Each structure stands twice: as C-alpha cells, then as structure tokens.
Amino acid sequence: MATNIADPLVRRLGATLRRFARDRAGTTAVEFSIVSVPFLGLLFAIFQISYFALVQQGLDYATERGARAIKTGQLSNGSYNSVAVTDGPSFCTAVLAQYLPSYLKCANLLVSVQTASTAANMSTGNNWTAMSGNANNTNSKSYDLTTANRSFCLGQSGAIVAVRVTYPVPPMLSIVTLSSSLASIGQASTGQVSYNNGTTTQNVYPIMSVYAFQSEPYTAGTAATATGC
C-alpha cells in the first residue's frame, strides 16, 4: 500500500520539476541582474577615462601657451592684455582662460610657477622633491593640492622656470570614492587623493600638466621679478 501511494507522489514531483526546468519566465531579468553591475561599472570606467583624456589634452594646451607667455617675456611687465598678473588665479584669468576648453574653469585650476638658478636645483627643490616621491604615497600626490605649495614667480630673462597646472577631477560616481576604513585602499589603488577646495573635502584624481623651460633673453620689463620670487 505504501508503494502505491508513493508512486503518484513521485510522478507528480517529477512532473513539477520538469515543468520548472522548462519554465523560462524571468530568466532575462535574472541574467541581466547578474551582468548589469560589471557592465555598468565598465561603462562608467570608460566615461571616466575618456574625460581624463579630454582634461589632460585641454590642460596641456593651455599650460603650453601660458608657459610660452612667460618664456618670451610677455609677462615681464607684470600684466597681460592689460590684466595684472601677480598670482596663479590672475595668471589663469589673463592667459590660460583663453586657451582652456569650456569644460575647464579657472576657479578649479591650481597654478604654480617656480624658478631655479640651475636645472639641477629645480629637480631637487623642496616642492619638486615631494612631488617626485613614491607614487603610492598619498601625501606625495596630495602635495601640489595644498595652497602653501602653489608659489608664483615669473623669474627674469634667462631664468629656469617650471609651470605646473593641476585640475582635481572627482569620480563620476560617489561609490567609486571609497571612504572610512577603505579610503587608503581606494586611494592607493585608483590614484585618488584627498583634496579640500576650501568648502568640502573629497577624494579626487589630480590631473597635472607641467612645462619646464629656460626663458628667452628678452628685455626685462618693470616687474621682471614678480610677487613670490
């Protein structure tokens, strides 16, 4: 009797399992939920890297034009197109702004102009030593983002000058900016550094353009030694 009762139950259970195995309803949704996370992550990574390339290209061109204005003595009188140039923000407003693409603003640029008596001194100066430190050292990468390390000195005719322009780019997704106990891991592995813009502190990617050169033997203007030298 037990066998006769069990047989129909086994058959019904087998039929139910076979129907369940053939049922494809919801399969697409389940598959998409599995694939969507890495797919969207890759998509945003492509957008972020593409934006990095655009920022770097625009920054390089503007920095090169700004460096040329210093190199040729156009700023030796302390002004450019009737605009006084005495620090990084005014240098950006007077010179760099006309060459920057529309997606880069002077308000977000960090400008530093330094001089040295020899090329060797430029490579071993305090500011440059910190920037050339261990690539995985967050403090080293953050060094140029601090106000105290953004000097401005145009130098004189024949001076060795280095122009550094940095643009802090925040991640497109806040989830990409790791925090709390994972902050150091996120910064070390993705190149992010902590940056305070005067209002808030956030992790950013510091995109930098650097031009080092020796100024041409131009006739010095009235302000050949600008503020900060």
C-alpha positions in Angstrom: 0.0 0.0 0.0 2.9 2.4 0.9 4.3 1.8 -2.6 1.1 2.5 -4.4 0.7 5.9 -2.5 4.3 6.9 -3.1 4.3 6.3 -6.8 1.8 9.0 -7.7 3.6 11.5 -5.4 6.9 10.7 -7.1 5.4 11.1 -10.5 3.8 14.4 -9.6 7.0 15.7 -8.1 8.9 14.7 -11.2 6.4 16.4 -13.5 6.6 19.6 -11.3 10.4 19.6 -11.5 10.3 19.1 -15.3 7.9 22.0 -15.7 10.1 24.2 -13.5 13.2 23.3 -15.6 11.4 24.2 -18.8 9.9 27.4 -17.5 12.0 30.4 -18.9 9.9 33.2 -17.4 12.1 35.8 -15.6 15.4 34.3 -17.0 16.3 37.5 -18.8 15.8 39.6 -15.7 17.9 37.3 -13.6 20.7 37.2 -16.2 20.7 41.0 -16.6 20.9 41.5 -12.8 24.0 39.3 -12.8 25.6 41.1 -15.7 24.5 44.7 -15.1 26.8 45.5 -12.2 30.1 44.7 -14.0 28.7 46.1 -17.3 27.7 49.5 -15.8 31.0 49.6 -13.9 32.9 49.1 -17.1 30.8 51.7 -18.9 31.4 54.4 -16.2 35.1 53.5 -16.2 35.2 54.2 -20.0 33.5 57.5 -19.4 35.8 58.5 -16.6 39.0 57.6 -18.5 37.7 59.4 -21.6 37.1 62.5 -19.5 40.6 62.2 -18.1 42.0 62.2 -21.6 39.9 65.3 -22.5 41.1 67.2 -19.4 44.7 66.2 -19.9 44.6 67.4 -23.6 43.0 70.7 -22.7 45.2 71.3 -19.8 48.4 70.5 -21.8 47.5 73.0 -24.5 46.6 75.9 -22.1 49.7 75.2 -20.0 51.9 75.2 -23.0 50.5 78.6 -24.2 50.9 80.0 -20.7 54.4 78.8 -20.4 55.2 80.4 -23.7 53.9 83.8 -22.5 56.4 83.6 -19.6 59.2 82.2 -21.7 59.0 85.0 -24.3 58.8 87.8 -21.7 55.2 88.8 -22.5 54.6 88.8 -18.7 57.8 90.5 -17.7 56.0 93.8 -17.1 53.5 92.1 -14.7 50.5 92.3 -17.0 49.0 90.6 -20.0 46.3 92.2 -22.2 46.1 95.0 -19.6 45.3 92.5 -16.8 47.7 92.5 -13.9 49.3 89.1 -13.3 50.6 88.6 -9.8 49.5 85.1 -8.8 48.1 81.8 -10.1 44.4 82.9 -10.3 45.2 86.1 -12.2 47.6 84.2 -14.5 44.8 81.8 -15.3 42.3 84.6 -15.9 44.6 86.7 -18.1 46.4 83.9 -20.0 45.2 80.4 -19.6 41.5 81.1 -19.8 41.6 82.0 -23.5 43.1 78.6 -24.3 41.2 76.4 -21.9 38.3 74.3 -23.3 34.8 75.2 -22.0 34.7 72.3 -19.5 37.7 73.6 -17.6 37.3 76.7 -15.4 39.9 78.9 -13.8 38.1 78.5 -10.4 39.1 74.9 -10.4 42.7 75.1 -11.6 45.6 75.1 -9.2 48.6 77.0 -10.7 52.2 77.1 -9.5 55.1 78.9 -11.2 58.6 78.4 -9.8 62.1 79.4 -10.8 65.6 78.0 -10.1 69.1 79.1 -10.8 70.0 75.7 -12.4 68.1 72.7 -13.8 69.6 70.6 -11.0 68.2 72.9 -8.4 64.8 72.7 -10.0 64.7 68.9 -9.7 65.8 68.9 -6.1 63.8 71.8 -4.7 61.5 71.2 -1.8 58.3 71.3 -3.8 59.6 69.1 -6.5 61.1 66.5 -4.1 57.7 65.9 -2.6 56.0 65.5 -6.0 58.6 63.0 -7.2 58.2 60.8 -4.2 56.8 57.3 -4.1 53.9 57.1 -6.5 51.9 55.1 -3.9 52.4 57.8 -1.2 49.1 59.7 -0.9 50.8 62.6 0.8 53.2 63.0 -2.1 50.4 63.1 -4.6 48.4 65.5 -2.5 51.4 67.9 -2.1 50.6 70.1 -5.0 47.0 70.4 -4.0 47.8 72.5 -0.9 47.7 76.3 -1.0 51.1 76.6 0.7 52.9 74.8 -2.1 51.5 76.9 -5.0 54.1 79.6 -5.4 54.2 82.1 -8.3 57.4 83.5 -9.6 57.9 84.5 -13.2 61.6 85.0 -12.9 63.8 87.1 -15.1 65.3 86.8 -18.6 67.2 83.5 -18.9 65.7 82.0 -15.7 64.8 78.4 -15.5 61.1 78.2 -14.9 58.6 75.4 -14.3 54.8 75.9 -14.7 52.5 73.4 -13.1 48.8 73.4 -13.6 46.7 70.9 -11.7 43.0 70.1 -12.1 41.3 68.0 -9.4 38.8 65.7 -11.1 36.2 64.0 -8.8 35.0 60.5 -9.6 31.8 60.4 -11.7 30.1 58.1 -9.2 30.3 58.7 -5.5 30.5 54.9 -5.0 33.9 55.0 -6.7 35.2 57.2 -3.9 35.9 54.8 -1.1 35.8 56.1 2.4 36.2 55.1 6.0 38.4 52.1 6.6 38.7 51.5 2.8 39.9 55.1 2.0 43.6 54.3 2.0 43.0 51.2 -0.2 40.9 53.2 -2.7 43.4 56.0 -3.0 46.4 53.7 -3.3 44.8 51.5 -6.0 42.9 54.1 -8.1 45.2 57.2 -7.8 42.7 59.3 -5.7 43.9 61.8 -3.2 42.1 63.8 -0.6 41.6 67.5 -1.5 39.9 70.4 0.3 38.7 73.1 -2.0 38.0 75.5 0.9 34.5 74.3 1.4 34.4 70.5 1.3 37.0 67.6 1.4 36.7 64.9 -1.2 38.8 62.3 -3.0 39.9 63.5 -6.5 42.1 62.5 -9.3 44.8 65.2 -9.7 45.4 65.7 -13.5 48.6 67.7 -13.9 50.4 69.4 -16.8 54.0 70.6 -16.4 56.2 72.7 -18.6 59.9 73.4 -17.7 62.0 75.8 -19.8 64.6 78.5 -19.8 63.2 81.9 -20.5 64.5 83.7 -23.6 66.9 86.6 -23.3 64.1 89.2 -23.5 64.4 92.8 -22.4 63.2 92.8 -18.8 60.0 94.8 -18.0 59.3 96.8 -14.9 58.1 93.8 -13.0 60.6 91.1 -14.1 60.7 89.8 -10.6 57.1 89.3 -9.7 55.4 88.7 -6.4 56.5 85.4 -4.9 60.1 85.4 -6.1 
